[in-house]
Amino acid sequence: MSPEPAGPSFGDLAARQEALVRALVAGAPLPAGFDAARVGAAARALRDKRFGEVGRVWPSLLPYRREFLAWAEGRPSAGPSRDGREFARAHRRLLDPEAATALAVCEALWRDEDEPRRRRGPAVRRAPGGLVMAFAGRVVTLRRRRLGSGGEPRDSRRVLDEGGFMRIGVLTGGGDCPGLNAAIRGMVHRGVKGFGDVFTGFRDGWRGPLERDAAPLDLEAVDGILPLGGTILGSSRTNPLKTGGGIDRIRENLAALEVDALIAVGGEDTLGVALALHEAGVPVVGVPKTIDNDLSGTDYTFGFDTAVGIAVEAADRLRTTAESHHRTLICEVMGRHAGWIALHSGMASGAAAVLVPERPFDLDEVTAHVEARFQAGHAPVLVVSEGARPVEGSLELQTGERDAFGHVRLGGVGERLAGELERRTGREARSVVLGHLQRGGPPSAFDRVLATRFGLHAVDAVHAGEYGAMVALRGTGIVRVGLAEAVGTLKTVPPERYAEAGVFFG
């Protein structure tokens, strides 16, 4: 099909759809040829939440779109093509009820060419419950859920009983990690197909709702993002709690954008802000992500499995060069206060020693493990968390700089340890800092599945009205736990888990 001539954008079309319905509500005359039965069927499909899969049939919208614009502007129109009508039937399920009703009205204007057009239409009026339309003797109410006046949330369970779609905001905050896009994709697919929800994506973490920097999220926007690392929404370490009136600004901006509920994807800092918002009356649901796997309430966070896989591959590669040159190699991984990445990657790669923040290390013991490996004819590889420290003092290299949440930037313990081990053993020692390599690139299969499941269940939590909750993995099931439980205590490596790894040291 040849491209459509330059004309109104699709955004113009949506605006005209909205204007059309509002005109009908105001009592404007209905166009001739209106088929109430067909529109009634469309309304019942919306009411029953029969939201189906929509194929990539954008070209078939073009003739329908031209005819709609012509009719909406009062210009002569021969009616949409058959393909256009087919698209309209599918497309209206993905729009909010008001715009969907406009599509149904427009579609019903044209009947088969051999049938006479009749002036039949619904009674349309505005009522306290929403937009009420009487189709073929049946009354259907299409309601829009939103924050109440002044930004206060309406009672979620009462809203749920009333039925209808929701406008859901999404943000990704803190350090990025593999799987964020998979979670976003899961939310949008679940909300659009299951409930007809409309999504708004906030850019760069909490900066988005603070500055009202947002963009629509639909099925097209999330198409193809499953294997991508990073986040299409961007992220930042913006802390609204350190911004004057930050909570009130977010509440006001959510109300202005008619966002009914917010899904915050992040670690302890991002979800700590989410908890504060919940306590201030903002409807919010949390999704746990962090490569550190240090959030309480969930067995695993997405991003962790990918980070461990990257660290294991790095340690395996370091081992071959260490053996070739008979030197000690230290692999420094992320983990400020929790050593889960070091523990798992160290065990998986057969490290001569694993050093974690939870257990200050004895330099004499570490030196003994290194010497034991050399005596056995092998070169030692150590895996060290960035937050690891010795019992007699700190070897951490701290820049002194702090982020918006007050965290000192760490780094350099591997290099300092290498120098000390070289001095003690008389053998060359080198260190490698993986740093942000652990955050980048495509997520593992496990993280893709976990993040997707978290996204699905987060939308279900919103529709269940369980605000102040975080979705979590327990065993193989997804459950909901309180945000207070998730961020109240950091999940660190317990002594018994570290003892398991210690069996293989030296």
C-alpha positions in Angstrom: 0.0 0.0 0.0 1.4 3.4 -0.9 2.2 5.8 2.0 -0.6 8.0 3.2 -0.3 11.6 2.0 0.9 14.1 4.6 -1.9 15.0 7.0 -2.9 14.9 10.6 -0.7 12.8 12.9 -2.0 9.8 14.9 -1.9 12.1 17.9 -4.3 14.3 16.1 -6.5 11.3 15.5 -6.6 10.4 19.2 -7.4 14.0 20.1 -10.3 14.0 17.6 -11.6 10.7 19.0 -11.6 12.3 22.5 -13.3 15.4 21.1 -15.9 13.3 19.4 -17.0 11.4 22.5 -17.1 14.6 24.5 -19.3 16.1 21.8 -21.6 13.1 22.1 -21.7 13.4 25.8 -22.7 17.1 25.4 -25.7 16.1 23.3 -24.3 16.7 19.8 -26.4 15.1 17.0 -25.2 11.7 16.0 -24.3 11.1 12.4 -26.6 9.3 10.0 -26.2 5.6 9.5 -25.5 4.8 13.1 -25.7 1.1 14.0 -26.5 0.8 17.7 -26.3 -3.0 17.7 -22.7 -3.1 16.4 -21.6 -0.4 18.9 -23.3 -2.3 21.7 -21.3 -5.4 20.9 -18.1 -3.3 20.9 -19.1 -1.8 24.3 -19.8 -5.3 25.7 -16.4 -6.5 24.6 -14.8 -3.6 26.4 -16.9 -4.3 29.5 -16.0 -8.0 29.5 -12.3 -7.2 29.1 -11.9 -9.2 25.9 -8.7 -7.6 24.9 -7.1 -9.6 22.2 -3.7 -9.7 20.5 -3.3 -7.0 17.9 -1.1 -7.8 14.9 1.2 -5.4 13.2 -1.4 -4.1 10.8 -0.6 -0.4 10.8 -1.0 0.0 7.0 -4.6 -1.1 7.2 -5.4 1.7 9.6 -4.5 4.3 7.0 -7.8 4.2 4.9 -9.8 4.0 8.1 -7.9 6.9 9.6 -8.6 9.1 6.6 -12.2 8.3 6.7 -12.5 8.9 10.4 -10.8 12.3 10.0 -13.1 13.2 7.1 -16.2 12.2 9.0 -15.0 14.0 12.2 -14.5 17.2 10.2 -17.8 16.9 8.4 -16.3 16.3 5.0 -17.8 13.8 2.5 -16.7 10.2 3.1 -17.3 6.9 1.4 -16.6 4.9 4.5 -13.5 2.9 5.5 -12.1 0.0 3.6 -12.8 -3.6 4.9 -9.2 -3.8 6.1 -9.7 -0.5 8.0 -12.7 -1.9 9.8 -10.8 -5.0 10.7 -8.1 -2.9 12.2 -10.6 -0.8 14.1 -12.1 -3.8 15.7 -8.7 -4.9 17.0 -7.3 -1.5 17.8 -10.1 -0.2 19.9 -9.3 -2.8 22.5 -6.0 -1.1 23.2 -7.4 2.3 23.7 -9.0 3.8 26.8 -12.8 3.4 26.9 -13.6 7.0 25.7 -11.4 6.7 22.6 -12.5 3.1 22.1 -16.1 4.2 22.1 -15.3 6.9 19.5 -13.7 4.2 17.3 -16.8 2.0 17.7 -19.1 4.9 16.8 -17.1 5.7 13.7 -17.0 2.0 12.7 -20.7 1.7 13.1 -21.4 4.6 10.7 -20.9 2.4 7.7 -22.8 -0.8 7.1 -22.7 -3.0 4.0 -23.3 -1.0 0.9 -26.6 -2.6 0.0 -28.1 -1.8 3.4 -29.9 1.6 3.9 -28.4 3.9 6.5 -30.5 4.6 9.4 -30.3 7.3 12.1 -30.1 5.2 15.2 -27.9 6.0 18.2 -27.4 5.6 21.9 -28.5 7.8 24.6 -25.3 9.4 25.9 -24.9 11.3 29.1 -22.4 12.2 31.8 -23.1 10.5 35.2 -21.3 10.4 38.6 -20.0 6.9 37.7 -18.5 8.0 34.4 -19.6 7.9 30.8 -23.0 6.1 30.5 -24.2 4.9 27.1 -27.4 3.0 26.4 -26.8 0.5 23.6 -29.8 -1.4 22.2 -31.6 -1.3 25.5 -28.6 -2.2 27.6 -26.8 0.4 29.7 -23.0 0.2 29.8 -20.9 2.5 32.1 -17.4 3.2 31.0 -15.4 4.6 33.9 -12.0 6.1 34.1 -10.1 5.5 37.4 -8.0 8.4 38.5 -6.6 10.1 41.6 -9.2 12.1 43.4 -9.2 15.9 43.7 -6.0 17.1 45.2 -4.1 14.0 44.2 -5.7 11.7 46.9 -6.1 8.1 45.7 -9.6 6.8 45.4 -10.3 3.6 47.4 -8.7 1.0 45.2 -11.0 -1.9 46.0 -14.1 0.2 45.3 -12.5 1.3 42.0 -11.8 -2.3 41.2 -15.4 -3.3 41.8 -16.5 -0.6 39.4 -14.4 -2.1 36.6 -12.5 -0.4 33.9 -8.9 0.4 32.9 -6.2 2.2 34.8 -3.5 4.7 34.0 -0.3 3.3 35.4 3.0 5.1 35.7 6.3 3.2 35.5 9.9 4.2 36.5 13.2 2.5 36.8 15.6 4.0 39.4 19.1 3.5 40.8 21.8 1.6 39.1 20.7 -0.1 35.9 20.9 -3.8 35.5 20.0 -6.5 32.9 16.3 -7.3 32.9 14.8 -3.9 33.4 13.4 -3.8 29.9 12.0 -7.3 30.3 10.1 -6.1 33.4 8.7 -3.1 31.5 7.6 -5.3 28.7 5.9 -7.7 31.0 3.9 -4.8 32.7 2.7 -3.3 29.4 1.7 -6.6 27.9 -0.2 -7.7 31.0 -1.9 -4.3 31.5 -2.9 -3.6 27.9 -4.0 -7.1 27.0 -5.5 -8.1 30.4 -7.2 -4.8 31.5 -6.9 -2.3 28.7 -4.6 -0.2 30.9 -2.8 2.9 29.6 0.9 3.3 30.6 3.1 6.3 31.2 6.8 5.9 31.4 8.8 8.3 33.6 12.2 9.1 32.4 15.4 8.8 34.5 14.0 7.3 37.7 12.5 9.7 40.3 13.5 12.7 38.2 10.7 11.9 35.8 7.8 12.3 38.3 9.5 15.1 40.0 9.8 17.1 36.8 6.8 15.6 35.0 9.1 14.2 32.3 7.1 11.3 30.9 6.2 9.5 27.6 3.5 7.0 26.6 4.3 3.3 26.9 2.4 1.0 24.6 2.9 -2.4 22.9 4.8 -0.8 20.1 7.2 0.9 22.5 8.1 -2.4 24.2 8.4 -4.4 21.0 11.8 -6.0 20.7 13.2 -4.8 24.1 13.2 -8.2 25.9 16.9 -9.0 25.2 18.2 -5.5 25.6 20.3 -4.5 28.6 19.8 -1.1 30.4 16.4 0.5 30.4 14.5 2.3 27.7 13.2 4.7 30.4 16.6 5.7 31.6 17.6 5.8 35.3 19.3 8.1 37.9 20.0 8.3 41.5 17.7 11.3 42.1 16.4 11.3 45.6 13.0 13.1 46.1 13.4 12.9 49.8 16.4 15.2 49.6 14.4 17.6 47.4 12.3 20.3 49.1 8.6 19.3 48.7 9.6 16.3 46.6 6.8 14.0 47.8 4.2 16.7 47.2 5.6 17.5 43.7 5.3 13.9 42.7 1.8 13.6 44.0 0.8 16.7 42.1 2.4 15.6 38.9 0.8 12.2 39.1 -2.6 13.8 39.5 -2.0 16.2 36.6 -1.1 13.3 34.4 -4.1 11.3 35.7 -1.9 8.5 36.8 -3.8 6.2 39.1 -0.9 4.1 40.4 2.9 4.0 40.1 5.1 1.0 39.7 8.7 1.7 40.9 11.4 -0.7 39.8 14.6 -0.5 41.8 16.8 -1.5 44.7 16.8 -0.4 48.4 17.1 3.3 47.6 14.4 3.5 44.9 12.0 1.3 46.9 12.8 3.3 50.1 11.4 6.4 48.3 8.4 4.2 47.1 7.7 3.3 50.7 7.8 7.0 51.7 5.3 7.8 48.9 3.0 5.0 50.0 3.1 6.3 53.6 2.2 9.7 52.1 -0.9 8.2 50.5 0.4 7.7 46.9 -0.6 4.4 45.4 2.6 2.6 44.5 3.8 -1.0 44.0 7.5 -2.0 44.0 9.5 -4.4 41.8 12.9 -5.5 43.1 15.9 -5.2 40.9 19.6 -5.1 41.9 22.6 -7.0 40.8 23.6 -7.2 44.5 20.6 -9.4 45.4 20.5 -7.7 48.8 16.8 -6.9 49.1 15.0 -8.7 51.9 11.7 -10.4 51.2 12.7 -12.0 47.9 14.9 -15.0 47.2 16.4 -13.4 44.2 16.3 -10.1 42.3 16.7 -9.9 38.6 20.0 -8.7 37.3 21.9 -10.8 39.9 22.1 -14.0 37.8 23.5 -12.1 34.8 26.1 -10.3 37.0 27.2 -13.6 38.5 27.5 -15.1 35.0 29.7 -12.2 33.8 31.9 -12.5 36.9 32.3 -16.3 36.5 33.3 -15.9 32.9 35.9 -13.2 33.9 37.3 -15.4 36.6 37.6 -18.4 34.2 39.4 -16.2 31.7 41.7 -14.8 34.4 42.7 -18.3 35.5 44.2 -19.2 32.1 46.4 -16.1 32.0 47.3 -16.5 35.7 48.4 -20.1 35.1 50.5 -19.0 32.1 52.5 -16.4 34.0 52.4 -18.0 37.5 50.9 -15.0 39.1 48.1 -14.1 41.5 45.0 -12.5 39.9 42.3 -10.8 41.8 38.8 -10.2 40.3 37.0 -7.4 42.1 33.2 -7.5 41.7 30.4 -5.2 42.9 28.9 -5.6 46.4 29.1 -2.6 48.8 27.5 -4.2 51.8 26.5 -7.6 50.6 28.8 -10.2 49.0 26.3 -12.3 47.1 28.0 -11.8 43.7 31.4 -12.6 45.1 30.1 -15.7 46.9 28.3 -17.2 43.9 30.9 -16.3 41.3 33.7 -17.4 43.6 32.1 -20.8 44.2 31.2 -21.3 40.6 34.7 -20.4 39.4 36.6 -22.4 42.0 38.3 -19.3 43.5 41.2 -19.8 45.9 39.5 -17.3 48.3 36.3 -15.3 48.3 36.3 -12.0 50.3 33.0 -10.4 51.2 31.9 -7.3 53.2 30.1 -9.5 55.8 33.3 -11.1 57.0 36.4 -9.0 57.5 39.4 -11.0 56.1 42.6 -11.9 57.8 45.5 -11.0 55.5 47.6 -13.8 56.9 44.9 -16.4 56.1 44.5 -15.0 52.5 48.3 -15.2 52.1 48.2 -18.8 53.2 45.5 -19.7 50.7 47.6 -18.1 47.9 50.7 -19.9 48.9 48.9 -23.2 49.1 47.7 -22.8 45.5 51.2 -22.1 44.3 52.6 -25.1 46.2 50.0 -27.3 44.5 51.3 -26.1 41.2 48.4 -23.7 40.3 48.1 -20.0 40.1 45.5 -18.5 42.5 42.5 -16.5 41.5 40.7 -14.6 44.2 37.2 -13.0 43.9 36.7 -9.9 46.1 33.7 -7.7 46.8 34.3 -4.0 46.4 33.2 -3.6 50.0 35.5 -6.3 51.5 37.9 -5.1 54.2 40.6 -6.6 56.4 40.2 -7.2 60.2 43.0 -4.7 61.1 41.8 -1.8 59.0 40.3 -0.8 55.7 42.0 -1.2 52.3 39.1 0.3 50.6 39.9 3.1 48.2 37.2 5.7 48.8 36.9 8.8 46.6 35.1 10.7 49.3 32.3 11.5 46.8 28.8 10.6 47.8 25.7 10.1 45.7 22.2 11.5 46.4 21.5 8.7 48.8 24.7 9.3 50.8 26.7 6.3 49.5 30.5 6.7 49.3 31.8 5.5 46.0 34.0 2.5 46.6 36.7 0.9 44.5 40.3 -0.2 44.7 40.4 -2.9 47.3 41.5 -5.4 44.7 44.4 -3.3 43.7 45.5 -2.6 47.3 45.2 -6.3 48.1 47.3 -7.3 45.0 50.1 -5.0 46.2 50.0 -6.5 49.7 50.0 -10.1 48.4 52.9 -9.4 46.0 54.9 -8.0 48.9 54.1 -10.9 51.2 54.6 -13.8 48.6 57.3 -12.3 46.4 55.2 -13.3 43.4 53.6 -11.0 40.9 49.9 -10.1 41.6 47.5 -8.2 39.4 43.9 -7.1 39.9 41.0 -6.6 37.5 37.9 -4.5 38.4 34.8 -5.7 36.6 32.8 -2.6 37.6 30.0 -1.7 35.3 30.6 -4.7 33.0 28.4 -6.5 35.5 25.5 -4.1 34.8 25.7 -4.0 31.0 24.7 -6.3 28.1 21.8 -8.6 27.6 20.2 -10.4 30.6 20.5 -14.1 31.2 17.5 -16.4 30.4 16.8 -16.6 34.2 16.7 -12.9 34.6 14.5 -12.4 31.5 12.0 -14.8 32.9 12.1 -13.5 36.5 11.9 -9.8 35.4 8.9 -10.6 33.1 7.1 -12.5 35.8 7.7 -9.6 38.2 6.2 -7.2 35.6 3.1 -9.3 35.2 2.5 -9.7 38.9 3.1 -6.0 39.6 0.2 -5.0 37.3 -1.9 -7.6 39.1 -1.0 -6.1 42.4 -2.1 -2.7 41.2 -5.5 -4.0 40.1 -5.8 -5.8 43.4 -5.3 -2.5 45.1 -2.4 -3.9 47.1 -0.4 -0.7 47.3 2.7 -0.5 49.5 3.6 -4.0 48.3 6.6 -5.4 46.4 6.4 -8.5 44.2 8.9 -11.1 45.3 10.2 -14.6 44.4 9.7 -17.2 47.1 10.8 -20.6 45.9 9.4 -20.7 42.4 6.3 -18.6 43.1 5.7 -14.9 43.0 4.3 -13.4 46.1 3.6 -9.9 47.5 5.5 -8.6 50.5 5.4 -5.1 52.2 7.8 -2.5 51.0 8.8 -2.0 54.7 9.9 -5.6 54.9 11.8 -5.3 51.6 13.9 -2.2 52.6 13.9 -2.5 56.4 16.9 -4.8 56.6 19.6 -5.5 54.0 19.9 -9.2 53.0 23.5 -10.1 53.6 25.5 -13.3 53.2 24.9 -15.5 56.4 27.9 -17.2 58.0 26.7 -20.7 57.1 26.7 -19.8 53.4 30.2 -18.3 53.6 31.4 -21.4 55.4 30.2 -23.5 52.4 32.5 -21.6 50.1 35.4 -21.7 52.6 35.6 -25.5 52.2 37.3 -24.8 48.8 39.7 -22.1 49.8 43.4 -22.6 49.3 
